[in-house]
């Protein structure tokens, strides 16, 4: 077994997969350390990919050459375009996945990576050099290999970079009623050594919580009492490399809690770890437990539950909407109070899991830690929740670790470029106080950041970096050229006496009518997706122009770099609160500084004047 690598990735979840893949694409010699090879890509919670904001990020990951979209297309059992009746900016792909097939798909795709060695074991120590703390650099990791012969000899792996993608395993503790079990997922151990290693290196750690609902046996439900939720008749793939989806669409179902359900929960709140004081960490605001829903929305008579199959042949149904850590006997009573679930057999009880994370004022926008050069963090260790958020961070961490090895500039996407850029800017500029989840509402430039144009926005960036292969680039070029050809045809064509350039802006303009008009003009068949892209761009032209003007104004702030040596304590007239917040986050630019909590326009002006005065002194050109 090799012990010298360029980069070590710790963790085989969604962040670790993308980090290992991206860095290997850029030529780095990689090791991926995971408890169990067979668990790579395993879905800890809901077996689904995508959703509002999340589906946009999956498309962006794919546009940059990542794996999540390809895996979801292979393993999906139901595909839906959410918000299909609304504007293009908020339409988002989502897929229910076969849990086993998804893990198999990610493992199969990852097996194509060159220069990647997978090591089964646990990381027990992080190795950094012994120089001054503010210039320390990671040098590798100590691994306890998984040995089936009972041996315990440790390995020291040497590397120039380490990427931690530990998910909920970092000192994970699962709760079901008063029962507490160490682990990050049912049946899997916690990662304890890394937390202690981080503390020894000087990191501040926090504690967060997430949860999962009970799973029930599919043969014990009364489906006649549920509302059926089918997939789309013409399903939309995630990956721009997928031509079509031909697998059968499995249904999901909808049911609701009732007053009796709520009475059971209220009567047992003293036994709920979230309310008994057993759990003290913060859970996700936007994916609350059923206990939280009943308490926070006491006047609501019922709450929606999505019953989602975990695979074509899987006996388990995931009860999305009733995440809980109540004791097993209460979960039984609660589940049996729900319409159509009176005789349900629970095959896995819901549970909450607490885990360590690294508050992100200690992390740069490249996802490299500020304390230890070469140590990168991605996924739930950064305070986010969700597979998609983790995968996006993993890809960016892998890219930046590999770029740093080659002495190349890092990839830091702007808020106007991608949802991935929005996410990184959010968690670094405003460190989370609860698990962070992506929504379309977080993106101020969402008219430009649509799911359908992720390739047009990001594939050229991926190509320049070396992430995008020839096949993907050829497909991108064909789509780009096809859209440009349609726009030229629109410019010279009319419909019912009206120039098409005016007609396409009308709200009633549709793909079929545009296709007919253009076909009559030049008899060329065109892709519905390409026609839709032209329509959307034309329909939102006025809004996009105003948005672009705002982007240009913001770019002036983003282009003003803040010197890394700047001491905020020496900036005259800067408020004490501003000094503290700026020093904590250490923004790269004035644009990032302007988004820090507690920073005012006056603070930015003072900072801008100071930076300019310093630059003039350096150039020997003092202000008049």
C-alpha positions as CSV (number, residue, x, y, z in Angstrom):
1,X,0.0,0.0,0.0
2,X,1.3,3.4,-1.0
3,X,1.8,5.9,1.9
4,X,2.8,9.1,-0.1
5,X,0.0,11.1,-1.8
6,X,-0.6,14.6,-3.0
7,X,-4.0,14.8,-1.3
8,X,-5.8,12.7,1.3
9,X,-9.7,12.8,1.4
10,X,-11.2,11.7,4.7
11,X,-14.7,10.4,4.3
12,X,-16.5,8.6,1.5
13,X,-19.8,10.5,1.5
14,X,-21.1,12.9,-1.1
15,X,-18.5,15.6,-0.4
16,X,-15.6,13.0,-0.3
17,X,-16.6,11.5,-3.6
18,X,-16.6,14.8,-5.5
19,X,-13.4,16.0,-3.8
20,X,-11.6,12.8,-4.7
21,X,-12.9,12.8,-8.3
22,X,-12.2,16.5,-9.0
23,X,-8.7,16.4,-7.6
24,X,-7.8,13.2,-9.5
25,X,-9.1,14.8,-12.7
26,X,-6.6,17.6,-12.1
27,X,-3.8,15.0,-11.8
28,X,-3.3,14.7,-8.1
29,X,-2.3,11.4,-6.5
30,X,-5.2,10.7,-4.2
31,X,-6.1,8.6,-1.2
32,X,-9.7,8.3,0.0
33,X,-9.9,7.0,3.6
34,X,-13.3,5.7,4.6
35,X,-14.6,3.2,7.2
36,X,-15.9,0.8,4.6
37,X,-15.5,0.8,0.8
38,X,-19.0,-0.6,0.4
39,X,-20.5,2.5,2.2
40,X,-19.1,5.0,-0.3
41,X,-22.0,7.1,-1.6
42,X,-24.5,5.7,1.0
43,X,-27.5,7.9,1.6
44,X,-27.8,8.4,5.3
45,X,-31.2,10.1,5.2
46,X,-33.8,10.6,2.4
47,X,-32.9,8.6,-0.8
48,X,-33.5,11.6,-3.0
49,X,-31.4,14.1,-4.9
50,X,-32.3,17.7,-5.8
51,X,-35.1,20.0,-4.9
52,X,-35.4,23.8,-4.7
53,X,-31.9,25.3,-4.9
54,X,-30.5,21.9,-4.4
55,X,-31.4,20.7,-7.9
56,X,-29.7,23.8,-9.3
57,X,-26.5,22.9,-7.4
58,X,-26.6,19.3,-8.8
59,X,-26.8,20.7,-12.3
60,X,-23.8,23.0,-11.5
61,X,-21.8,20.2,-10.1
62,X,-22.5,18.3,-13.3
63,X,-21.6,21.3,-15.5
64,X,-18.2,21.4,-13.8
65,X,-17.6,17.7,-14.5
66,X,-18.8,16.2,-11.2
67,X,-20.5,12.9,-10.5
68,X,-23.7,13.5,-8.6
69,X,-26.0,14.2,-11.6
70,X,-24.7,11.2,-13.4
71,X,-25.3,9.0,-10.4
72,X,-28.8,10.4,-9.8
73,X,-29.7,9.7,-13.4
74,X,-28.6,6.1,-13.1
75,X,-30.3,5.4,-9.8
76,X,-33.4,7.5,-10.0
77,X,-36.8,5.8,-9.7
78,X,-38.9,8.9,-9.9
79,X,-38.1,12.3,-11.5
80,X,-40.1,15.5,-11.1
81,X,-39.5,19.1,-12.1
82,X,-40.6,21.1,-9.1
83,X,-42.4,24.5,-9.7
84,X,-42.9,23.5,-13.3
85,X,-45.9,25.9,-13.5
86,X,-43.8,28.8,-12.3
87,X,-41.0,30.9,-13.7
88,X,-37.8,29.2,-15.1
89,X,-35.7,30.7,-12.3
90,X,-37.4,28.6,-9.6
91,X,-37.9,25.4,-11.5
92,X,-35.8,22.6,-9.9
93,X,-35.2,19.0,-10.8
94,X,-35.7,16.4,-8.1
95,X,-35.3,12.6,-8.1
96,X,-36.3,9.8,-5.8
97,X,-33.4,7.3,-5.9
98,X,-32.9,3.6,-5.3
99,X,-30.7,3.7,-2.2
100,X,-28.6,0.7,-3.2
101,X,-28.4,1.7,-6.8
102,X,-27.2,5.2,-6.0
103,X,-24.3,3.9,-3.8
104,X,-23.4,1.4,-6.6
105,X,-23.5,4.2,-9.2
106,X,-21.2,6.5,-7.3
107,X,-18.8,3.6,-6.6
108,X,-18.8,2.7,-10.3
109,X,-18.2,6.2,-11.4
110,X,-15.4,6.8,-8.8
111,X,-13.7,3.6,-10.0
112,X,-13.0,5.4,-13.3
113,X,-10.8,7.9,-11.4
114,X,-7.1,7.6,-12.1
115,X,-4.5,8.1,-9.4
116,X,-7.0,7.2,-6.6
117,X,-6.4,4.6,-3.9
118,X,-9.3,3.8,-1.5
119,X,-8.1,2.9,2.1
120,X,-10.5,1.3,4.6
121,X,-9.9,2.7,8.0
122,X,-10.3,5.6,10.4
123,X,-8.2,8.7,10.6
124,X,-7.0,9.1,14.2
125,X,-4.5,12.0,13.9
126,X,-3.7,14.9,11.6
127,X,0.0,15.6,11.1
128,X,1.1,19.2,10.8
129,X,4.6,20.6,10.8
130,X,6.0,22.1,14.0
131,X,6.6,25.6,12.8
132,X,4.9,28.7,14.2
133,X,1.2,28.2,14.6
134,X,0.1,30.9,12.1
135,X,2.2,29.3,9.3
136,X,1.7,25.6,10.1
137,X,1.1,23.2,7.2
138,X,-0.6,19.9,7.0
139,X,1.7,17.0,6.3
140,X,-0.6,14.0,6.3
141,X,-2.8,11.8,8.6
142,X,-2.4,8.7,10.8
143,X,-4.9,6.0,9.8
144,X,-6.1,3.0,11.8
145,X,-6.6,0.5,9.0
146,X,-9.7,-1.7,9.0
147,X,-8.2,-5.2,9.5
148,X,-10.3,-8.3,9.3
149,X,-7.5,-10.3,11.1
150,X,-7.8,-8.2,14.3
151,X,-4.5,-6.4,13.8
152,X,-4.2,-2.7,14.8
153,X,-1.0,-1.4,13.2
154,X,-1.4,2.3,12.3
155,X,-0.3,3.9,9.0
156,X,1.1,7.3,8.6
157,X,0.0,8.7,5.2
158,X,2.0,11.7,4.0
159,X,0.5,14.4,1.8
160,X,0.6,18.1,0.9
161,X,-3.2,18.5,1.5
162,X,-5.9,16.8,3.5
163,X,-9.7,17.3,2.8
164,X,-12.0,16.5,5.8
165,X,-15.5,15.4,4.6
166,X,-16.7,13.8,7.8
167,X,-20.4,14.3,7.6
168,X,-22.3,13.5,10.8
169,X,-19.6,11.1,11.9
170,X,-17.4,13.6,13.7
171,X,-17.9,12.5,17.3
172,X,-21.5,11.5,16.2
173,X,-24.0,10.6,18.9
174,X,-27.4,9.2,18.0
175,X,-30.5,9.7,20.1
176,X,-33.8,7.7,20.2
177,X,-35.6,8.6,23.4
178,X,-33.2,8.2,26.3
179,X,-31.1,5.7,24.3
180,X,-27.8,7.2,23.2
181,X,-25.5,5.4,20.7
182,X,-22.1,6.6,19.4
183,X,-22.2,6.7,15.6
184,X,-22.9,8.9,12.6
185,X,-25.4,6.5,11.0
186,X,-27.3,3.4,12.1
187,X,-24.8,0.5,12.4
188,X,-21.7,2.7,11.7
189,X,-19.2,4.0,14.2
190,X,-18.3,7.6,15.0
191,X,-15.1,9.3,14.0
192,X,-13.6,10.4,17.4
193,X,-9.9,10.9,16.7
194,X,-10.3,13.7,14.2
195,X,-12.2,16.0,16.7
196,X,-9.4,15.6,19.2
197,X,-6.8,16.2,16.5
198,X,-8.5,19.4,15.4
199,X,-8.7,20.7,19.0
200,X,-5.0,20.0,19.4
201,X,-4.3,22.0,16.3
202,X,-6.1,25.0,17.8
203,X,-9.5,24.8,16.1
204,X,-12.8,25.8,17.8
205,X,-15.4,23.1,17.5
206,X,-19.2,23.4,17.7
207,X,-22.0,21.0,17.9
208,X,-25.0,20.6,15.5
209,X,-27.9,18.2,15.2
210,X,-29.9,16.6,12.5
211,X,-32.5,13.9,12.4
212,X,-34.2,11.2,10.4
213,X,-37.8,9.7,10.4
214,X,-38.9,6.2,10.9
215,X,-39.0,3.8,7.9
216,X,-42.0,1.4,7.5
217,X,-42.5,-1.8,5.6
218,X,-44.1,-1.2,2.3
219,X,-46.5,-4.2,2.6
220,X,-48.1,-2.9,5.8
221,X,-49.6,0.3,4.4
222,X,-53.2,1.1,3.2
223,X,-52.4,2.8,-0.2
224,X,-56.1,3.5,-0.9
225,X,-56.0,6.1,1.8
226,X,-53.1,8.0,0.3
227,X,-52.8,10.6,-2.4
228,X,-50.7,9.3,-5.2
229,X,-47.8,11.5,-6.3
230,X,-46.5,10.3,-9.8
231,X,-43.4,11.3,-11.5
232,X,-43.3,13.5,-14.7
233,X,-44.5,12.0,-17.9
234,X,-41.4,13.2,-19.6
235,X,-38.7,13.1,-16.9
236,X,-35.8,15.6,-17.0
237,X,-32.3,14.3,-16.2
238,X,-29.8,16.0,-13.9
239,X,-26.8,15.5,-16.1
240,X,-26.2,17.4,-19.3
241,X,-24.6,14.2,-20.5
242,X,-27.8,12.1,-20.2
243,X,-29.8,11.9,-23.4
244,X,-33.0,10.5,-21.8
245,X,-34.4,8.6,-18.8
246,X,-36.1,5.3,-19.7
247,X,-36.4,3.6,-16.3
248,X,-40.0,3.1,-15.0
249,X,-41.3,5.8,-12.7
250,X,-42.2,4.7,-9.2
251,X,-45.0,6.5,-7.4
252,X,-44.7,8.3,-4.1
253,X,-47.7,9.0,-1.8
254,X,-48.9,11.8,0.5
255,X,-50.7,11.5,3.8
256,X,-51.1,13.8,6.9
257,X,-50.7,13.8,10.6
258,X,-53.9,14.5,12.6
259,X,-54.9,15.9,15.9
260,X,-54.5,12.5,17.6
261,X,-50.9,12.4,16.3
262,X,-50.2,15.8,17.8
263,X,-51.8,14.9,21.1
264,X,-49.4,11.8,21.3
265,X,-46.4,14.0,20.6
266,X,-47.4,16.7,23.1
267,X,-48.0,14.1,25.8
268,X,-44.5,12.8,25.4
269,X,-42.4,15.9,25.0
270,X,-40.8,15.3,28.3
271,X,-39.3,12.1,26.7
272,X,-38.1,13.8,23.6
273,X,-34.4,14.5,23.7
274,X,-34.8,17.9,22.0
275,X,-37.1,19.0,24.9
276,X,-35.8,17.0,27.9
277,X,-32.4,18.7,27.7
278,X,-30.6,15.6,26.5
279,X,-29.8,17.3,23.2
280,X,-28.4,20.8,23.5
281,X,-27.1,21.4,20.0
282,X,-29.0,23.3,17.2
283,X,-31.0,21.5,14.6
284,X,-32.1,22.6,11.1
285,X,-34.7,25.3,10.9
286,X,-36.0,24.3,7.5
287,X,-36.2,20.6,8.1
288,X,-37.5,20.4,11.7
289,X,-38.5,17.4,13.7
290,X,-42.2,16.6,14.0
291,X,-41.8,17.5,17.7
292,X,-40.7,21.0,16.6
293,X,-43.5,21.3,14.1
294,X,-46.2,20.5,16.6
295,X,-44.8,22.9,19.2
296,X,-43.9,25.8,16.9
297,X,-47.1,25.6,14.8
298,X,-49.5,24.6,17.5
299,X,-52.5,26.0,15.6
300,X,-51.9,23.8,12.5
301,X,-54.3,20.8,12.4
302,X,-52.1,18.6,10.3
303,X,-48.6,18.3,8.7
304,X,-47.9,16.7,5.3
305,X,-46.0,13.4,5.0
306,X,-44.4,12.2,1.8
307,X,-44.1,8.4,1.7
308,X,-41.1,7.7,-0.5
309,X,-39.9,4.2,-1.6
310,X,-36.2,3.5,-1.0
311,X,-35.9,1.5,-4.2
312,X,-37.8,-0.6,-6.7
313,X,-37.3,-3.8,-4.7
314,X,-36.6,-2.3,-1.3
315,X,-39.1,-3.1,1.5
316,X,-38.6,0.2,3.2
317,X,-40.7,3.4,2.8
318,X,-39.2,6.6,4.0
319,X,-41.7,8.8,6.0
320,X,-40.5,12.2,4.9
321,X,-42.0,14.9,7.2
322,X,-42.0,13.1,10.6
323,X,-38.3,13.2,11.6
324,X,-38.1,12.4,15.2
325,X,-36.0,11.2,18.2
326,X,-39.0,10.2,20.4
327,X,-38.7,6.9,22.1
328,X,-39.6,3.8,20.1
329,X,-42.9,3.1,21.9
330,X,-44.1,6.7,21.2
331,X,-43.0,6.4,17.5
332,X,-45.2,3.3,17.2
333,X,-48.2,5.1,18.6
334,X,-47.6,8.2,16.6
335,X,-47.2,6.3,13.3
336,X,-50.3,4.2,13.9
337,X,-52.4,7.4,14.4
338,X,-51.7,8.5,10.7
339,X,-54.3,7.7,8.0
340,X,-53.3,4.6,6.0
341,X,-50.5,3.7,8.5
342,X,-52.7,2.2,11.2
343,X,-51.0,-1.2,10.7
344,X,-47.6,0.0,9.6
345,X,-44.6,-2.0,10.8
346,X,-41.7,0.2,11.6
347,X,-38.4,-1.4,10.3
348,X,-36.2,1.4,11.5
349,X,-37.0,4.0,14.2
350,X,-36.3,7.6,13.6
351,X,-33.4,9.1,15.5
352,X,-31.5,12.4,16.0
353,X,-27.7,12.6,15.6
354,X,-25.4,15.2,17.1
355,X,-22.0,15.8,15.6
356,X,-19.0,18.2,15.7
357,X,-18.4,20.9,13.2
358,X,-15.8,23.6,12.6
359,X,-17.4,27.1,12.8
360,X,-16.5,28.7,9.5
361,X,-14.9,31.9,10.7
362,X,-11.9,29.6,10.7
363,X,-12.2,28.8,7.0
364,X,-11.4,30.7,3.8
365,X,-13.5,31.0,0.7
366,X,-11.3,28.4,-0.9
367,X,-12.5,26.0,1.9
368,X,-8.9,25.9,3.2
369,X,-8.6,26.4,6.9
370,X,-7.0,29.6,8.2
371,X,-5.1,27.9,10.9
372,X,-3.4,25.0,9.0
373,X,-2.3,25.5,5.4
374,X,-3.3,22.7,3.1
375,X,-6.2,21.5,5.4
376,X,-9.6,21.8,3.6
377,X,-13.1,21.3,5.0
378,X,-16.2,20.3,3.0
379,X,-19.8,19.3,3.9
380,X,-21.4,19.1,7.2
381,X,-18.2,19.9,9.0
382,X,-18.8,23.4,7.6
383,X,-22.3,23.6,9.1
384,X,-24.4,22.7,6.1
385,X,-27.0,20.0,5.7
386,X,-27.9,18.0,2.6
387,X,-26.2,15.8,0.1
388,X,-26.1,18.5,-2.6
389,X,-24.5,21.1,-0.4
390,X,-21.9,18.6,0.7
391,X,-21.2,17.5,-2.9
392,X,-20.7,21.1,-4.1
393,X,-18.3,21.9,-1.3
394,X,-16.4,18.6,-1.9
395,X,-15.9,19.4,-5.6
396,X,-14.6,22.9,-4.8
397,X,-12.4,21.8,-2.0
398,X,-10.9,19.1,-4.3
399,X,-10.3,21.6,-7.1
400,X,-8.7,24.1,-4.8
401,X,-6.5,21.6,-3.1
402,X,-5.2,20.4,-6.5
403,X,-4.8,23.9,-7.9
404,X,-2.8,24.9,-4.9
405,X,-0.4,22.0,-5.4
406,X,0.3,23.3,-8.9
407,X,0.7,26.9,-7.8
408,X,-2.4,27.9,-9.7
409,X,-5.0,30.5,-8.6
410,X,-8.0,29.1,-6.6
411,X,-11.5,28.7,-7.9
412,X,-13.8,31.0,-5.9
413,X,-17.2,31.3,-7.7
414,X,-19.1,34.6,-7.3
415,X,-22.7,34.9,-6.2
416,X,-23.6,36.0,-9.7
417,X,-22.0,32.9,-11.2
418,X,-23.5,30.0,-9.4
419,X,-25.5,28.7,-6.4
420,X,-22.3,27.1,-5.4
421,X,-20.8,30.6,-5.1
422,X,-23.8,31.7,-3.1
423,X,-23.5,28.8,-0.7
424,X,-19.7,29.3,-0.1
425,X,-20.1,33.1,0.4
426,X,-23.0,32.6,2.8
427,X,-21.3,30.1,5.1
428,X,-18.0,31.9,5.1
429,X,-19.3,35.5,5.3
430,X,-22.1,34.7,7.8
431,X,-21.0,31.6,9.7
432,X,-24.1,29.4,10.3
433,X,-25.7,29.1,13.7
434,X,-27.8,26.2,12.6
435,X,-27.4,23.7,9.7
436,X,-27.4,25.6,6.4
437,X,-29.7,24.6,3.6
438,X,-29.8,26.0,0.1
439,X,-33.0,27.6,-1.3
440,X,-33.6,29.6,-4.5
441,X,-34.5,32.6,-2.3
442,X,-30.9,32.8,-1.1
443,X,-29.7,33.8,-4.5
444,X,-30.2,37.5,-5.5
445,X,-29.3,36.7,-9.1
446,X,-31.5,33.6,-9.5
447,X,-32.9,34.8,-12.9
448,X,-29.4,34.1,-14.3
449,X,-28.7,31.1,-12.1
450,X,-31.3,28.8,-13.6
451,X,-31.0,25.0,-13.6
452,X,-31.3,24.9,-17.4
453,X,-28.3,27.1,-18.1
454,X,-25.8,25.7,-15.5
455,X,-23.7,24.3,-18.4
456,X,-23.6,27.6,-20.2
457,X,-22.4,29.3,-17.0
458,X,-19.9,26.8,-15.7
459,X,-18.7,24.3,-18.2
460,X,-16.2,26.8,-19.8
461,X,-14.7,27.3,-16.3
462,X,-14.5,23.5,-15.8
463,X,-12.8,23.2,-19.2
464,X,-10.2,25.8,-18.4
465,X,-9.4,24.1,-15.1
466,X,-9.1,20.6,-16.7
467,X,-12.3,19.1,-15.1
468,X,-14.3,18.8,-18.3
469,X,-13.4,16.1,-20.8
470,X,-13.7,16.2,-24.6
471,X,-17.1,14.5,-24.7
472,X,-18.7,17.0,-22.3
473,X,-17.1,19.9,-24.0
474,X,-18.3,18.8,-27.5
475,X,-21.8,18.5,-26.1
476,X,-21.6,22.0,-24.6
477,X,-20.3,23.5,-27.8
478,X,-23.2,21.9,-29.8
479,X,-25.8,23.3,-27.4
480,X,-24.1,26.8,-27.3
481,X,-24.0,26.9,-31.1
482,X,-27.6,25.7,-31.5
483,X,-28.9,28.4,-29.2
484,X,-26.9,31.0,-31.0
485,X,-28.4,29.8,-34.4
486,X,-31.9,29.9,-33.0
487,X,-31.3,33.5,-31.8
488,X,-30.1,34.5,-35.2
489,X,-33.1,32.9,-36.8
490,X,-35.5,34.6,-34.4
491,X,-33.9,38.0,-35.4
492,X,-34.9,37.5,-39.0
493,X,-38.3,35.9,-38.7
494,X,-41.9,37.0,-38.1
495,X,-45.0,35.3,-36.9
496,X,-48.5,36.7,-37.9
497,X,-46.8,39.9,-39.0
498,X,-45.0,40.4,-35.7
499,X,-41.2,40.2,-35.5
500,X,-40.2,37.1,-33.5
501,X,-37.9,39.2,-31.4
502,X,-41.0,40.9,-30.0
503,X,-43.3,37.8,-30.0
504,X,-40.9,35.7,-27.9
505,X,-41.2,38.3,-25.0
506,X,-44.9,37.7,-24.7
507,X,-46.1,35.5,-21.8
508,X,-48.1,33.3,-24.0
509,X,-45.2,32.5,-26.3
510,X,-44.4,28.8,-26.1
511,X,-41.9,26.3,-27.5
512,X,-44.3,24.6,-29.9
513,X,-45.3,27.9,-31.6
514,X,-41.7,29.1,-31.8
515,X,-40.6,25.7,-33.3
516,X,-43.4,25.9,-35.9
517,X,-42.5,29.5,-36.9
518,X,-38.8,28.7,-37.3
519,X,-39.5,25.5,-39.1
520,X,-41.7,27.3,-41.7
521,X,-38.8,29.7,-42.2
522,X,-35.9,27.4,-42.8
523,X,-37.2,23.7,-42.4
524,X,-34.7,23.1,-39.6
525,X,-35.6,20.8,-36.7
526,X,-34.6,22.1,-33.3
527,X,-34.3,20.8,-29.8
528,X,-37.2,21.8,-27.5
529,X,-34.7,22.4,-24.7
530,X,-32.7,24.8,-26.9
531,X,-35.9,26.6,-27.9
532,X,-36.9,26.9,-24.3
533,X,-33.6,28.4,-23.4
534,X,-34.0,31.1,-26.1
535,X,-37.6,31.9,-24.9
536,X,-36.6,32.2,-21.3
537,X,-33.7,34.5,-22.1
538,X,-35.9,36.7,-24.2
539,X,-38.8,36.8,-21.8
540,X,-36.6,38.0,-18.9
541,X,-34.4,40.2,-21.0
542,X,-35.4,43.5,-19.3
543,X,-35.0,42.0,-15.8
544,X,-31.7,40.4,-16.8
545,X,-30.4,43.7,-18.1
546,X,-31.2,45.4,-14.8
547,X,-29.7,42.5,-12.9
548,X,-26.5,42.7,-15.0
549,X,-26.2,46.4,-14.1
550,X,-26.3,45.5,-10.4
551,X,-23.7,42.8,-11.0
552,X,-21.4,45.3,-12.5
553,X,-21.8,47.7,-9.6
554,X,-21.0,44.8,-7.2
555,X,-18.0,43.7,-9.2
556,X,-16.4,47.0,-8.4
557,X,-16.6,46.1,-4.7
558,X,-15.6,42.5,-5.4
559,X,-12.5,43.7,-7.4
560,X,-11.2,45.7,-4.5
561,X,-9.0,43.3,-2.6
562,X,-8.4,43.7,1.1
563,X,-4.7,43.2,1.9
564,X,-4.1,40.0,3.9
565,X,-1.8,42.0,6.2
566,X,-4.4,44.6,7.0
567,X,-4.9,45.2,10.7
568,X,-8.5,46.4,11.3
569,X,-7.4,47.8,14.7
570,X,-5.4,50.3,12.8
571,X,-8.2,51.6,10.5
572,X,-9.1,55.0,11.8
573,X,-12.8,55.7,12.6
574,X,-13.8,52.0,12.2
575,X,-16.3,51.0,14.8
576,X,-15.3,48.4,17.4
577,X,-18.1,46.0,16.3
578,X,-16.9,46.3,12.7
579,X,-13.3,45.6,13.7
580,X,-14.3,42.5,15.6
581,X,-16.6,41.1,12.8
582,X,-14.1,41.9,10.0
583,X,-11.2,40.4,11.9
584,X,-13.2,37.2,12.6
585,X,-14.2,36.6,9.0
586,X,-11.2,38.1,7.3
587,X,-13.0,38.9,4.0
588,X,-11.0,38.8,0.7
589,X,-12.7,41.8,-0.9
590,X,-14.9,44.8,0.0
591,X,-17.8,43.0,-1.6
592,X,-17.5,40.1,0.8
593,X,-17.0,42.5,3.7
594,X,-20.2,44.3,2.8
595,X,-22.2,41.1,3.4
596,X,-20.8,40.4,6.9
597,X,-23.4,40.6,9.6
598,X,-23.2,44.0,11.4
599,X,-21.2,45.7,8.7
600,X,-22.7,49.0,7.5
601,X,-22.2,51.0,4.2
602,X,-20.3,53.6,6.3
603,X,-17.9,50.9,7.5
604,X,-17.3,49.9,3.9
605,X,-16.6,53.5,2.9
606,X,-14.1,53.9,5.8
607,X,-12.4,50.7,4.7
608,X,-12.3,51.7,1.1
609,X,-10.7,55.1,1.9
610,X,-8.1,53.4,4.1
611,X,-7.2,50.8,1.5
612,X,-6.8,53.5,-1.2
613,X,-4.6,55.6,1.1
614,X,-2.4,52.7,1.9
615,X,-2.0,51.9,-1.8
616,X,-1.2,55.5,-2.6
617,X,1.5,55.5,0.0
618,X,3.0,52.3,-1.4
619,X,3.1,53.8,-4.9
620,X,4.7,56.9,-3.5
621,X,1.7,59.0,-4.6
622,X,0.2,60.5,-1.4
623,X,-3.2,62.1,-1.6
624,X,-3.2,65.8,-2.3
